[in-house]
Amino acid sequence: MIDLQGASSSPAISCYLFLPLLFLSLTYLALKSTTSGGRRGRKLPPSPPWGLPIVGHSGLMKPPIHRTLHALAQRHGPIFSLRLGTRLAVVVSSASLAEECFTKNDVAFANRPRLTMAKHIHYNYTTMTHAPYGGHWRNLRRIGSLEIFSAHRLNASLPIRRDEVRRLVAKLARRSDGGAAVVDMKSAFQELTFDTMMRMVAGKRFYGDDDEARGFREVIKEVVSRGGATNRADFGAVLRWIDGGKLERTAREVAGRTDSFLQKLIEEHRSEKKEGLEKRNTMIDHLLALQESEPEYYSDQIIKGLVLVSAL
């Protein structure tokens, strides 16, 4: 027998009693959440025969990931499933199967997983890249195809693209100074793409040395780095409990800074129009003009979401 009264006065014995109970409780919650959501009875593609409590097959995901997935495909076939925490993932490595997923079954694969960073940064899953399939998503796609990426809008921005290419060529020429020079072309093309897009969207470049440019680059860099499916707290209730709300707080903070910057851009263009300044014919100007006639389709939040997706 164990003297519970005596054990309570002994930290070592209390620890021995508490840790096994904690482990059993976490394992139970993990297994319960894994089998929830109507997965019982569903016919799933084959999967690796083992999976750990709480983390599932996450332990198999070792870099380089593409080689790991290739090895699993060789073992389990061109389509197989993985349990990443409490989330189910299906891996397709066959071109014909991938075509079938995005043609015959495109609606079934239209939605993206609801992750914490996407919830806050992408306005509660309402941007074009994270909105669930439905009327709102179709409206965003209509706006994108007709008002942003149409042939007319792209032709109107042709001078911007030409000017940015000239700037890049001139910059490379200055660095070489008539001789050979080592140039990081990856960074150069990233700068070219980003500045071209932001001039089309907002009418100004953001790869300068001023505080605004640096601030925006930092915001976009953080959104990109934190926006992927790499946050463990998104893969199960137990992992969220272990995280202690850290991911949620970080997401709110990054989303707040991102929204403030995007709203500032909109207000700048709105103010220029009120002051009668020359229109810059940017994406923001165009969307604000449409907002006057169709405010329900072109709210500030929708415009900010479109700008964010374009910048990313």
Phi, psi and omega in degrees: 000154178250128177281098183298325179296316179291325181296326182295338179268357180247111181301323183295314181293321178299320180295317179298326179284323188283316186298314177298321178296320178296316180297316179296321180295315180295319179297318179298315180295321180294313180295322180295316181289332180293321184269002180276177176082019175078021181279340180296134178086351179278139179274112183251156174300159180301156181217163175306145188289346183237155176199136183278152173303146178074305186266344179064233181267012183301331180295341179281340186281080180249143180291151354286131187299321184296328178285324177297314180294324178297317179296320178294323178293323177296330183271322189247357178106175185288349175221125181213165183244152177227144174255109180257098190065236177259007180262140178263130177239141176243126182254126180243123182240015179249132181298320181292321178291320178297320177298319179296323179298321188257011173238287181293326184243032185296325180295321181295333182253014185285331184274152176252156180298145181273101182255154187299314181297320179294324180301314185274316183287324183260036170051057177057048176060044181243002177276170185300325184276347184232356179290139177292155181299131182161196184298317181295317179297318179296323178294318178296321178295322178298315179299317181296315184286328184264322190253343185242310187253017178290161180299323180297314181293322180291321177295325180294334181264008181303318178301326179295314181296320178296317181296319180292325176294318177299318179299318180295314180298318179295322179295318178294323179295320179295322181293322181287327177051042177084355180230195181277147179207147177272126183231132174278094185291333178299312178295322181296317180287327175297316178297317179300312182295315184293314181292324177298313181296316183289330173292323176292324184277309190241352176086011178208159183272152182233024176249024176276190182256003181283166185298321181297315181296314179297318180298318181291320178299320179295320179297311182296319179299318181290321178298316181294315184291328183261354187276351181278175182274059183238009181267115188300331182295345179276359188246027174151152182297322180295318180292327175294322179294318179294323180297331176070023179085005182297316181297318180299316180295319179296318181298317179296320183292314179295318180296322179297316180292322179295314181296320180299318180293317181294321179294325178297320177299315180297316181295325177299314181289324178294320179293320179299321180293319179294327180277359178075021179287162182297131181291136183269357178057042178265174178298320180296316179300316181296316181291324177293326175294320177291332180298328181294324182267331181226068185298333181289335179265339186234055176290165178303321182295318179294319179296317179297321178296319178294320177296317180298312180297321179295321181290330181279000000 
